[in-house]
Amino acid sequence: MAIQKIVAEPLADPEAVVREGLVFARLAAAQGDVADEGRVISLLAFHAELLTGEERAVVLGEGMARYSRLADRGDELPGSQFEDMVAATEPAIVSAAVQFQELLKEGEAVA
């Protein structure tokens, strides 16, 4: 019955689909591949479009933190683009990004 519902209404809850996709994308990105990290960032941006308020700020903050981490690792990214993005971003999103950066650093230290 559950499978019939999924087949009949695959996108009945697009936010749930994106959240589940993020679980697997984050697992893949934890292996250190830049392309997988890019997929997480893209999914986070898409997820943010489905959200509002504080939830949206947190999701966008995670995306910014992950982008920043790639730059910190020395991956080739358009650096000025990130600086422009931070300058044009709401303070709540930048604050969430800073918090996520700390969490990501703690996760790397444990691994």
Backbone torsions as a table, in degrees:
resi	resn	phi	psi	omega
1	MET	NA	-42.5	179.9
2	ALA	-63.0	-41.4	179.6
3	ILE	-64.8	-38.9	177.7
4	GLN	-61.3	-39.8	179.2
5	LYS	-65.4	-42.1	179.7
6	ILE	-63.5	-42.5	-180.0
7	VAL	-67.6	-39.8	-178.2
8	ALA	-72.3	-35.4	-176.6
9	GLU	-134.5	68.5	-174.3
10	PRO	-64.8	-28.7	-178.3
11	LEU	-117.4	32.1	178.7
12	ALA	-60.2	-32.9	178.4
13	ASP	-131.1	84.3	-176.0
14	PRO	-59.9	-31.5	179.2
15	GLU	-64.5	-40.3	178.3
16	ALA	-64.6	-38.8	178.9
17	VAL	-62.7	-43.8	-179.8
18	VAL	-67.7	-43.1	178.6
19	ARG	-58.3	-43.9	179.3
20	GLU	-66.4	-39.1	176.4
21	GLY	-63.0	-36.7	178.7
22	LEU	-64.7	-33.6	178.3
23	VAL	-57.8	-50.0	-177.7
24	PHE	-72.8	-35.3	178.6
25	ALA	-65.4	-40.7	178.0
26	ARG	-64.5	-39.7	177.8
27	LEU	-61.1	-44.1	179.3
28	ALA	-65.6	-42.7	-178.5
29	ALA	-65.3	-27.4	179.4
30	ALA	-63.4	-16.1	178.0
31	GLN	-79.1	-10.1	173.6
32	GLY	99.2	4.3	-179.0
33	ASP	-79.7	131.3	-178.3
34	VAL	-62.0	-40.8	-179.0
35	ALA	-63.2	-40.1	178.0
36	ASP	-66.0	-38.9	177.1
37	GLU	-63.5	-38.8	176.9
38	GLY	-62.8	-37.1	177.0
39	ARG	-64.5	-39.8	177.7
40	VAL	-63.0	-45.6	-179.4
41	ILE	-60.9	-42.3	178.8
42	SER	-64.3	-43.7	178.3
43	LEU	-64.7	-36.8	177.9
44	LEU	-64.0	-40.9	178.1
45	ALA	-62.8	-42.4	177.8
46	PHE	-64.8	-42.9	179.9
47	HIS	-61.0	-40.6	-179.5
48	ALA	-60.2	-31.5	178.7
49	GLU	-66.2	-20.1	-179.6
50	LEU	-92.5	-4.8	-173.4
51	LEU	-116.2	170.4	175.5
52	THR	-138.9	166.6	172.2
53	GLY	59.8	-138.6	-175.0
54	GLU	-64.5	-36.7	178.5
55	GLU	-60.1	-42.6	179.2
56	ARG	-63.6	-42.9	179.8
57	ALA	-61.7	-40.4	-179.8
58	VAL	-65.6	-44.2	-179.0
59	VAL	-65.6	-44.0	177.8
60	LEU	-66.4	-34.9	176.9
61	GLY	-62.5	-40.8	177.0
62	GLU	-62.7	-42.7	179.1
63	GLY	-61.1	-42.6	178.8
64	MET	-65.5	-40.3	179.8
65	ALA	-63.6	-41.6	179.6
66	ARG	-66.7	-39.4	177.6
67	TYR	-63.5	-44.2	179.5
68	SER	-62.8	-39.4	179.6
69	ARG	-62.7	-38.5	176.5
70	LEU	-60.9	-43.1	178.8
71	ALA	-64.3	-40.8	179.2
72	ASP	-63.7	-32.3	179.3
73	ARG	-75.2	-10.3	179.6
74	GLY	94.7	7.9	177.0
75	ASP	-68.4	146.0	-177.5
76	GLU	-72.7	109.8	179.1
77	LEU	-137.1	155.8	176.2
78	PRO	-72.7	93.8	-174.5
79	GLY	-59.0	-42.9	-178.8
80	SER	-66.4	-28.2	178.0
81	GLN	-63.4	-40.1	179.2
82	PHE	-66.2	-43.4	178.8
83	GLU	-61.3	-41.0	177.2
84	ASP	-64.2	-39.1	-179.9
85	MET	-63.8	-44.1	179.9
86	VAL	-63.8	-42.2	-178.5
87	ALA	-63.6	-30.4	-176.6
88	ALA	-96.6	7.5	-173.4
89	THR	-101.5	147.6	177.9
90	GLU	-60.6	144.2	-179.9
91	PRO	-56.7	-34.4	-179.7
92	ALA	-64.1	-35.5	179.6
93	ILE	-72.3	-41.6	178.3
94	VAL	-63.6	-40.2	177.7
95	SER	-61.8	-43.8	177.3
96	ALA	-62.9	-37.8	179.0
97	ALA	-62.7	-41.8	179.3
98	VAL	-63.4	-41.7	178.9
99	GLN	-64.2	-41.7	178.8
100	PHE	-67.0	-35.6	177.4
101	GLN	-59.0	-42.6	179.0
102	GLU	-63.8	-42.9	178.4
103	LEU	-62.9	-41.5	-179.8
104	LEU	-66.1	-38.0	177.8
105	LYS	-65.8	-41.0	177.6
106	GLU	-62.7	-40.3	178.5
107	GLY	-64.1	-39.2	178.7
108	GLU	-67.8	-36.2	-179.8
109	ALA	-66.6	-35.8	179.6
110	VAL	-71.2	-39.9	-178.4
111	ALA	-71.5	NA	NA
